[in-house]
Amino acid sequence: MPTQNIQHPYECFGLHLTMDCYGCDRGALSDLEGIYAFLDEAPARIGMTKIMPPYVFKYHGKVPEDWGLSGFVLIAESHISIHTFPDRGYLSLDVFSCKPFNTCQAGDLVIKQFRVARVESQVLNRGLEFPRALKPVAEHLFQERHQLAEVVK
């Protein structure tokens, strides 16, 4: 499994999955239509709501081997973005959502689609001070404080 499956709906505004993928299939990384299809289908496959078609474009930088494809799709819950570097066998991907989601499932989709050999991934809790549902937050804090008070005694 590439990531931990973290789902804490009352501890933060949302989850942000970041993936740095190495040893990827060059053909998949340079396939504009394939990346479009991936971004078009991924939201539904991880339980999100696509609110516009994906946007994918080819990029050529100053360093010839740094060319690649970049794309994103806006979802009601936030976004999914991808940046590929075919000559380097590398891609970076972000999934940010205010709705809890299965980060392992999302990571597995990427690994399968781009035939990833090695991955570095993180799941960040974003918006730690954003009030989501006050009752669960209050209950959580009360339990933590009660447990802390018991330890201090």
N, C-alpha and C positions, 0 to 999 in steps of 0.2 A: 504494500500500500504506500502511495507516495506522500500522503498527508494524514494527519489526525482528523477524524471527523468531529468537528467541534460545533455544537449547536447550543448557544446560550442566549435565548431570546430576550432575557431581562438584564443581562450584564453589559450590553453594548448596543449601539445603533445597528451595527451590522458586521458581517464577516467579510474579510478581504483575503482571498486565496491568491498567492503569487507563486508562479512556477518559472524556474529557469531550467530549460530542457536542453540537453547536450546529446550529440550523436544521433540527431534526428535524420529522417529520410529526406534527402535533398529534393527529390521530386515532390514530396508532400509540402515541403516548405516553400517551393516556388510555384505551386499550383494555385493561381488566383481563384479559379472557380471552385476548387476544393476547399479553400479557406473560407470563401463566401458561403458554401454549403454548410461547413462546420459551424460558422457563426449563426447561420440561419436556423439550424436544427438544435444547437446546444441549449438554448434557453428552455425549450420545452422538455428536453431530456433531463434537465436538473430541476424542473418544477418552477421555472420562471416564466415571465410574460414578456415576449418581444413586443416593443411598441413602434418599431420602425424596421425597415429592411437593413441588413448589414451594409457597411461601407468598407470596401477593401481597395487599396491602391498600391502601386509599385513605387519603390523609392530607390534612387541612385544617389549615393553619397560621394564625397571627395575621394574616399578610398574605394577602389573598384570592388573589392570583395565584401564591402559592407552594404551592398545592395540587398533589397529584400522586399517583403510585402508587409504591410501594416493594415489592420482592420479593427473595427469595433462594431458592436451592436448595442443599442440602448435597450434596456429592459425596464419594466415598470419599477423593478426593485433596485436598479442602478445601471451597471454596464458589464460587458465582457470585452476585453481588448487583447490583441495579439500582435507581435512584431517578430518577423522571421529574418534570418540571415542564412540563406541556403548554402553559400560557399563555406560557411563556418559550422554548418550542421546545428545551428542554435535557434531557439525561439524563446521568447518571454511571453507570458500570458497572465492576465489579471482577471479575476471574477470578484466583483464587489456587489454585495446584496444586503439590503436592510432586512430581508427575509432569511431565516435560517435555511441552510441547504447542506446537502451531503457533500462535503469537500472531497471525500475519497472518490465518490462517483464522478464528480467533475474532473478530478485529476486523472482518473482512469480513461475518461473519454479522450483527453489530450494525449496521453501516452499511447493509446491505441491508434488514434488518427494519424499521429506524426511519427509513429514507431520510435519512440524515445528510448535511448540506451541508458541515460543517467538523468536524474532530476534533483533539483534543490527546490523545496517548496516550503512555504510558510503560510500559516493562517493567522491573520491579525484580527483582533477585536477592535473595531473602529468605533469612535464616538462613545467612549466609556462614560462620559458624563451626560450623554443624551438621555433624557427620561423617556423610557419606553412605556412600561406599564407600572404605575406607581405601587400598586398593591403587592405584586411579586417582588419588586425591588425592596420595599419596606420589610416584607417578611424575610427576605434573604439577609438583609442587614441586621434585623432583630436576631435571627438565628446565629449569625456570625458574632455579634456582640455578646449574646448569651453564652456561647461557647468560650469566647475569650474571657468573660468574667469568671467562668468555672475554672479555667486554667490558672488565672491569677490568684484565686482563693488559696 
